[in-house]
Amino acid sequence: MIFGRSERGKPPVEPVTLKILVAGGFGVGKTTLVGAVSEIRPLRTEELLTEAGRPVDDLSGVEGKRTTTVAMDFGRITLREDLVLYLFGTPGQERFWFMWDELSEGALGAVVLADTRRLEDCFAAVDYFERRSIPFLVGVNCFEDAARYPAEDVRQALDLDAGVPVVLCDARDRESVKEVLVGVVRHAMSRTAAARHRTVAT
């Protein structure tokens, strides 16, 4: 990290605030991830699934799910005294994807949460961030009843560039989620530094 701590006896450092998106398919654990790590009570915009939504809501693999995010989840975590992350969880269902453009405005990077039982559900998020050149990391949410695969196998299945980090995580566990968030910040800052270097070199 490039941010320094304030020295003893000096006034507190004004923290740098960064915006991180949490995306992925319906029911993959985005709301859980934001809630597990947020130091404030997360803002959630969940609504009950209804019979009217059955024709458009694919519940395959998440038959027990009763609610869905219709706008966003929002949380905040202070990684260090000089670094605060604002987390924005995106809606997973296709009918709410119009929110993504607004939520991604000004984002440093993104976490694409994946479920190995339904990997195809995160294709749209991967494609979205690739097309917009937003740095992202794939976090494989290790559900208890899901098969475990090496990160490299997931990379190949998603056809990811070699530079995109893939990590295994537990969206319910605060420390696991913190590692994911540190990873995406490092990746995004590395991408930014490399782009700046190329600009100077030309």
N, C-alpha and C positions, 0 to 999 in steps of 0.2 A: 504494500500500500504506500501511497506517496504522501498521505496526510500525517502531520506530526502532532504529538500531544503538546498541550500547554505546559510550560515549565512551572515548578513549584514556586508560589509567590506571585505569579503573573495572573492577570485576569483570565477567566475561562475563554477558550477559543469558541468563536461563533461556528457552530457545526455546519458542515457541508450537507445539504439535503439532496438525495438522489431518488429518482422515481424508477421503480422496478415493476414490471407487469408479471402476473402469474396467469398463464394460459394453459389450454389443454382441452380435452374432450369433456363431455357431459359426465359428471359423477366420478371424475378422476381424483378429486381430493383438493381442489383449489381453495375452497372455503375453509376446509380443515387446516390446510397449510398456513393460510393467513392467520387464522385464529390461534394456532399453536404457538406462533412466534410473536404476535403483536403485544406490545407493552401497554396499549390502550384497548379499551373494549372495541372490538372490530365493528365497523359499520357493515351491515349485511343487507342485501336487497333480495332476500329469498321469498318466494311465493310457493304455495302448495301446488303440486301437480294436479291437474284436473282431467276429467273425462274429455273435455273439449280439446285438450292438447295431445291426446293419444295418437291421432293420425300423424302428427309431426314430431313427437318426442320419442326417440328410439331408446327404450329402456333395456335393451339387450345387455346382459351382464350386470346391470344395476337395478334389478327388478324391485329391490327393497327401498329404493330412493323415493322419498315423498315430497321433496322440495327442490327448487331450482333457482339459481341466481338469474335475475332478470335485468340487472344493470351492472353492478360491480360489488366486490368486497373491498374494503379498505382497512389497512392496518399500518402500524408504525413500529419500527424497531431501531434502537440506538445501538449500533455495533461498537462504537467507541465514542468518547466524549466529543469528537470532532466529525463524526460520520453518522448520519441518520438516514434510514431508508423509509420511503413511503411505498407501501405495497398496494397494488391495484389488481385484484382478481377479476379476470374477464369472464363474461358469460360463456358457457360451453356449448349451448345449443345454437344451431345455425340461424334460427329466426331472430336471435339477439346479436348476431355478429356485426350489425351496423354500429354497435357501440365501440368496437375495437379501434377505429380510426381516431376517435376522440380520446379514448383512454391512452393510446400509444403516443400522443403528442408530448414531446419533451422527455420521453423515457430513456434512461441510460441503457437499459437492457431488459431481458425477459427470461423467465423460467418457463419452459414448456414441460408441464407435468404429464407423465406417460404411465399407462397401465399395460403391462405386457399381455394381458388377456384381450385387450382391445387397442393394440398399437395404432391401427388405422385411424383411430379417433383423434390422434394428435397431428396427423398429416397437415390439416388445414392451418394449424398454428405454426408449424415449422415452415410451411410455404409462405405464410403471411410475413414472418420476420425475415426470412431470406430475401423476399422480394423488396422489402423496405430497408434492407441492410441494417436491421436492428440486431445487435449482438444478443445471442441467447444461449442458454444452457438447457440440456434435457435432463430433468430429474425423474428417474424411474421410481414411482411410488410402489414400494414393495408390500402389496397386500398379502395378508396371511395365507390366503388360498390360491395365490398366483405362483406360477413357476418362476424360479429365479434364473436369469440369464446374465452372462458376463456383459459388461458395458459395451465391449466391442461388438458383440452380436447385435445389440440394440442399435448401435451406430449403423451397422450394415443394413439392418432391416429398414431403418428410416432413411437410408441413403444420405447420411450427413457428411458434410465436409470434415476433413481430418481435424480441423482446428476447433470444432464445436465440442465443448466438454459434455460428457455423459456421466452422470453420477447416480448411484443407488441411494434412496432415501426413504424415510418414514415420515409422511406428512403430518403425523400426530405428534412427533417428537421434536421438542423445541431445539435441542442441540443439533439434530440431524438437519432441520430446516435452516438453522443458522449457517451450517457448513455449505448448504446449497446457495444461500444468498451471498456469502463471502465469495464463493466460486464464480457466480455470475458477475459480481462487481469487478473482480480481478480480470475476468475474461473481457468485459466491456472496456475497462481501462487499458488493457493491453492492446485491444483493437484500435482504440482511439489514439494511443501513442504511436502505433505502427502507421496509421493513416497520416498523422501529423509528420512523422519522419519522411514518409514518401512525398508529401507536399513540399517539405523543405528541400529534399534531394532534387526535385524537379525544378 
